[in-house]
Amino acid sequence: MTPTATEVVAALCAAHRKHQPADNRCLAQALSTPDEGYAVQHAVGRQLGWWGAVPALAWKSGGGTPDTITHAPLPPAGVRHSPVDLGSLPLHSRGIEAEIALRLGSAVDVARAASLDEAAAAALVDAMAVSVEVVDSRWRDGPDAAPLLRLADGQSHGALVLGDWRPFEPARDWAAQAVRVQIGSAAPFECRGTHPLGRPTAVLTAWLRHATREGAVLPAGTVVTTGSWVGLLPAQAGDAVTVAFDGLGEVSLRF
């Protein structure tokens, strides 16, 4: 018998409650479209009490091309401010993504979202911050689980650590942006101009339309983190991590 989306919801809720990864292989064929994955995201959040009548105030959004951008609302308990010790979080793996988070300066509803191009969406941003998306999975096979199961699992979200907010710079030269990541005692990872879409604002229109598509109004202050400049870097329990964007600040955390 083909597994169902309801079984995926149950497996993810149990994995969150018990802090034990679920068997993804028996559910690999349960979801057939991204919309089904998004429906599971919201069902899990409702069952676990992450969001009530107010929509999620923090999101992750990203993709390798404009056509592959995906989104996930984030549970508020895992959104932290740098510097922070994440040792108490029940993480199974610890992937590091160095990102820029953007913050809305005004509310956005479905009609407004539908009217926006990238420049108009960027004009709604009032602040930006260096951020670290910690990648984890509720599936036993982690990154090897079926893509729609990973989407259903909040895009493998583990935690989001935010640096200090600073005024958004719409004309910033993102192609020249330098990034440095230090994880434990490993050699630092350094790169420049490596956002997969060229600039963090590239996700905004897709994200705003997705987040408001069922009538939700995103309030001012809603945050979205916008894709990794460094791919996915591995960390271990006990590691100290520092992510610095030249001219924008840094984030520090410890596992």
MARVO-764250 format. One line per field, with one value per residue (C-alpha): chain; residue number from 1; x, y, z. Coordinates in steps of 0.2 Angstrom, whole numbers, plus 5000, padded with zeros to 4 digits. Layout:
% residues N
ch = A / ...
i = NUM / ...
c1 = X / ...
c2 = Y / ...
c3 = Z / ...
This chain:
% residues 255
ch = A / A / A / A / A / A / A / A / A / A / A / A / A / A / A / A / A / A / A / A / A / A / A / A / A / A / A / A / A / A / A / A / A / A / A / A / A / A / A / A / A / A / A / A / A / A / A / A / A / A / A / A / A / A / A / A / A / A / A / A / A / A / A / A / A / A / A / A / A / A / A / A / A / A / A / A / A / A / A / A / A / A / A / A / A / A / A / A / A / A / A / A / A / A / A / A / A / A / A / A / A / A / A / A / A / A / A / A / A / A / A / A / A / A / A / A / A / A / A / A / A / A / A / A / A / A / A / A / A / A / A / A / A / A / A / A / A / A / A / A / A / A / A / A / A / A / A / A / A / A / A / A / A / A / A / A / A / A / A / A / A / A / A / A / A / A / A / A / A / A / A / A / A / A / A / A / A / A / A / A / A / A / A / A / A / A / A / A / A / A / A / A / A / A / A / A / A / A / A / A / A / A / A / A / A / A / A / A / A / A / A / A / A / A / A / A / A / A / A / A / A / A / A / A / A / A / A / A / A / A / A / A / A / A / A / A / A / A / A / A / A / A / A / A / A / A / A / A / A / A / A / A / A / A / A
i = 1 / 2 / 3 / 4 / 5 / 6 / 7 / 8 / 9 / 10 / 11 / 12 / 13 / 14 / 15 / 16 / 17 / 18 / 19 / 20 / 21 / 22 / 23 / 24 / 25 / 26 / 27 / 28 / 29 / 30 / 31 / 32 / 33 / 34 / 35 / 36 / 37 / 38 / 39 / 40 / 41 / 42 / 43 / 44 / 45 / 46 / 47 / 48 / 49 / 50 / 51 / 52 / 53 / 54 / 55 / 56 / 57 / 58 / 59 / 60 / 61 / 62 / 63 / 64 / 65 / 66 / 67 / 68 / 69 / 70 / 71 / 72 / 73 / 74 / 75 / 76 / 77 / 78 / 79 / 80 / 81 / 82 / 83 / 84 / 85 / 86 / 87 / 88 / 89 / 90 / 91 / 92 / 93 / 94 / 95 / 96 / 97 / 98 / 99 / 100 / 101 / 102 / 103 / 104 / 105 / 106 / 107 / 108 / 109 / 110 / 111 / 112 / 113 / 114 / 115 / 116 / 117 / 118 / 119 / 120 / 121 / 122 / 123 / 124 / 125 / 126 / 127 / 128 / 129 / 130 / 131 / 132 / 133 / 134 / 135 / 136 / 137 / 138 / 139 / 140 / 141 / 142 / 143 / 144 / 145 / 146 / 147 / 148 / 149 / 150 / 151 / 152 / 153 / 154 / 155 / 156 / 157 / 158 / 159 / 160 / 161 / 162 / 163 / 164 / 165 / 166 / 167 / 168 / 169 / 170 / 171 / 172 / 173 / 174 / 175 / 176 / 177 / 178 / 179 / 180 / 181 / 182 / 183 / 184 / 185 / 186 / 187 / 188 / 189 / 190 / 191 / 192 / 193 / 194 / 195 / 196 / 197 / 198 / 199 / 200 / 201 / 202 / 203 / 204 / 205 / 206 / 207 / 208 / 209 / 210 / 211 / 212 / 213 / 214 / 215 / 216 / 217 / 218 / 219 / 220 / 221 / 222 / 223 / 224 / 225 / 226 / 227 / 228 / 229 / 230 / 231 / 232 / 233 / 234 / 235 / 236 / 237 / 238 / 239 / 240 / 241 / 242 / 243 / 244 / 245 / 246 / 247 / 248 / 249 / 250 / 251 / 252 / 253 / 254 / 255
c1 = 5000 / 5007 / 5011 / 5001 / 5005 / 4996 / 5009 / 5023 / 5016 / 5015 / 5033 / 5040 / 5029 / 5036 / 5054 / 5052 / 5044 / 5056 / 5072 / 5074 / 5076 / 5061 / 5063 / 5062 / 5063 / 5046 / 5039 / 5049 / 5034 / 5021 / 5023 / 5022 / 5021 / 5030 / 5012 / 5010 / 5027 / 5022 / 5005 / 5015 / 5026 / 5011 / 5002 / 5018 / 5019 / 5001 / 5002 / 5017 / 5011 / 5024 / 5011 / 4994 / 4983 / 4999 / 5010 / 5028 / 5039 / 5055 / 5057 / 5071 / 5071 / 5083 / 5088 / 5101 / 5091 / 5075 / 5065 / 5070 / 5068 / 5059 / 5053 / 5050 / 5042 / 5054 / 5049 / 5052 / 5061 / 5076 / 5078 / 5092 / 5103 / 5122 / 5132 / 5124 / 5127 / 5116 / 5122 / 5105 / 5097 / 5093 / 5103 / 5107 / 5119 / 5126 / 5128 / 5133 / 5126 / 5132 / 5118 / 5111 / 5094 / 5082 / 5068 / 5052 / 5049 / 5030 / 5016 / 5013 / 4997 / 4993 / 4988 / 5004 / 5015 / 5007 / 5011 / 5030 / 5045 / 5062 / 5066 / 5049 / 5051 / 5068 / 5061 / 5050 / 5066 / 5072 / 5086 / 5099 / 5109 / 5123 / 5115 / 5119 / 5106 / 5110 / 5105 / 5098 / 5086 / 5072 / 5075 / 5087 / 5095 / 5097 / 5102 / 5099 / 5081 / 5069 / 5069 / 5050 / 5053 / 5067 / 5055 / 5042 / 5055 / 5056 / 5070 / 5081 / 5080 / 5089 / 5091 / 5094 / 5106 / 5105 / 5118 / 5115 / 5103 / 5109 / 5100 / 5098 / 5109 / 5099 / 5114 / 5127 / 5139 / 5135 / 5147 / 5161 / 5155 / 5168 / 5163 / 5174 / 5169 / 5178 / 5173 / 5182 / 5200 / 5198 / 5206 / 5194 / 5183 / 5184 / 5174 / 5168 / 5152 / 5146 / 5127 / 5119 / 5107 / 5119 / 5111 / 5100 / 5085 / 5083 / 5072 / 5060 / 5046 / 5044 / 5045 / 5032 / 5020 / 5022 / 5020 / 5004 / 4996 / 4983 / 4978 / 4991 / 4997 / 5016 / 5018 / 5032 / 5047 / 5045 / 5063 / 5069 / 5086 / 5090 / 5102 / 5120 / 5135 / 5146 / 5136 / 5134 / 5149 / 5150 / 5152 / 5153 / 5147 / 5158 / 5163 / 5164 / 5158 / 5161 / 5154 / 5159 / 5153 / 5165 / 5157 / 5141 / 5146 / 5147 / 5138 / 5146 / 5139 / 5144 / 5137
c2 = 5000 / 5017 / 5028 / 5044 / 5062 / 5059 / 5046 / 5058 / 5071 / 5058 / 5052 / 5070 / 5074 / 5059 / 5062 / 5080 / 5074 / 5059 / 5067 / 5051 / 5051 / 5043 / 5030 / 5039 / 5024 / 5017 / 5034 / 5039 / 5038 / 5046 / 5064 / 5068 / 5087 / 5101 / 5107 / 5091 / 5094 / 5112 / 5105 / 5093 / 5108 / 5117 / 5102 / 5097 / 5115 / 5116 / 5099 / 5104 / 5121 / 5131 / 5144 / 5149 / 5162 / 5173 / 5166 / 5161 / 5176 / 5168 / 5158 / 5150 / 5152 / 5147 / 5137 / 5135 / 5143 / 5155 / 5140 / 5129 / 5141 / 5132 / 5139 / 5134 / 5143 / 5141 / 5135 / 5150 / 5140 / 5137 / 5156 / 5163 / 5178 / 5178 / 5174 / 5158 / 5140 / 5127 / 5113 / 5110 / 5108 / 5089 / 5090 / 5074 / 5082 / 5100 / 5108 / 5126 / 5138 / 5156 / 5167 / 5185 / 5187 / 5201 / 5209 / 5216 / 5234 / 5234 / 5221 / 5211 / 5203 / 5192 / 5206 / 5216 / 5201 / 5197 / 5215 / 5215 / 5213 / 5210 / 5229 / 5233 / 5218 / 5224 / 5241 / 5233 / 5227 / 5238 / 5228 / 5214 / 5203 / 5190 / 5173 / 5155 / 5142 / 5126 / 5111 / 5095 / 5081 / 5072 / 5058 / 5043 / 5045 / 5064 / 5072 / 5056 / 5056 / 5059 / 5078 / 5080 / 5072 / 5085 / 5099 / 5092 / 5092 / 5111 / 5110 / 5101 / 5116 / 5114 / 5132 / 5149 / 5161 / 5179 / 5193 / 5211 / 5220 / 5234 / 5245 / 5236 / 5242 / 5240 / 5245 / 5234 / 5225 / 5207 / 5200 / 5207 / 5201 / 5191 / 5178 / 5168 / 5153 / 5146 / 5129 / 5122 / 5120 / 5117 / 5128 / 5143 / 5143 / 5159 / 5164 / 5180 / 5183 / 5165 / 5167 / 5154 / 5167 / 5181 / 5191 / 5188 / 5198 / 5186 / 5175 / 5189 / 5188 / 5169 / 5169 / 5183 / 5175 / 5158 / 5164 / 5174 / 5162 / 5156 / 5173 / 5176 / 5193 / 5194 / 5208 / 5220 / 5212 / 5195 / 5188 / 5177 / 5169 / 5168 / 5155 / 5149 / 5157 / 5142 / 5127 / 5115 / 5114 / 5100 / 5104 / 5092 / 5093 / 5105 / 5115 / 5134 / 5142 / 5160 / 5167 / 5184 / 5194 / 5208 / 5225 / 5217 / 5209 / 5191 / 5177 / 5166 / 5150 / 5134 / 5116
c3 = 5000 / 4995 / 5011 / 5013 / 5018 / 5035 / 5039 / 5035 / 5047 / 5060 / 5057 / 5058 / 5074 / 5082 / 5077 / 5085 / 5101 / 5104 / 5096 / 5086 / 5067 / 5057 / 5044 / 5028 / 5016 / 5020 / 5016 / 5000 / 4989 / 5000 / 4993 / 4974 / 4973 / 4982 / 4987 / 4997 / 5005 / 5010 / 5017 / 5028 / 5034 / 5040 / 5047 / 5058 / 5064 / 5069 / 5078 / 5088 / 5092 / 5083 / 5075 / 5079 / 5071 / 5067 / 5053 / 5056 / 5059 / 5052 / 5036 / 5026 / 5007 / 4994 / 4978 / 4965 / 4952 / 4951 / 4946 / 4961 / 4976 / 4990 / 5007 / 5025 / 5040 / 5055 / 5073 / 5084 / 5098 / 5086 / 5081 / 5091 / 5092 / 5091 / 5101 / 5107 / 5114 / 5104 / 5114 / 5122 / 5105 / 5101 / 5084 / 5075 / 5062 / 5061 / 5044 / 5043 / 5030 / 5030 / 5024 / 5024 / 5033 / 5027 / 5038 / 5031 / 5036 / 5032 / 5031 / 5015 / 5010 / 4995 / 4983 / 4987 / 4985 / 4968 / 4962 / 4966 / 4956 / 4964 / 4965 / 4973 / 4985 / 4990 / 4994 / 5008 / 5017 / 5031 / 5038 / 5035 / 5046 / 5045 / 5049 / 5051 / 5045 / 5055 / 5044 / 5053 / 5048 / 5056 / 5043 / 5046 / 5029 / 5032 / 5015 / 5006 / 5010 / 4995 / 4991 / 4995 / 5012 / 5015 / 5010 / 5021 / 5035 / 5034 / 5021 / 5035 / 5046 / 5063 / 5070 / 5064 / 5072 / 5068 / 5070 / 5073 / 5062 / 5051 / 5038 / 5022 / 5007 / 4991 / 4980 / 4989 / 4977 / 4982 / 4969 / 4979 / 4996 / 5005 / 5018 / 5030 / 5040 / 5055 / 5062 / 5076 / 5073 / 5054 / 5041 / 5038 / 5023 / 5012 / 4997 / 4988 / 4978 / 4979 / 4983 / 4971 / 4964 / 4964 / 4978 / 4993 / 4986 / 4972 / 4983 / 4989 / 4976 / 4976 / 4995 / 4998 / 4986 / 4994 / 5011 / 5008 / 4995 / 5007 / 5013 / 5027 / 5030 / 5034 / 5047 / 5048 / 5056 / 5047 / 5043 / 5029 / 5027 / 5009 / 5004 / 5008 / 5001 / 5006 / 5002 / 5017 / 5029 / 5042 / 5061 / 5076 / 5094 / 5104 / 5089 / 5090 / 5074 / 5067 / 5051 / 5046 / 5031 / 5027 / 5031 / 5038 / 5054 / 5061 / 5070 / 5083 / 5090 / 5099 / 5098
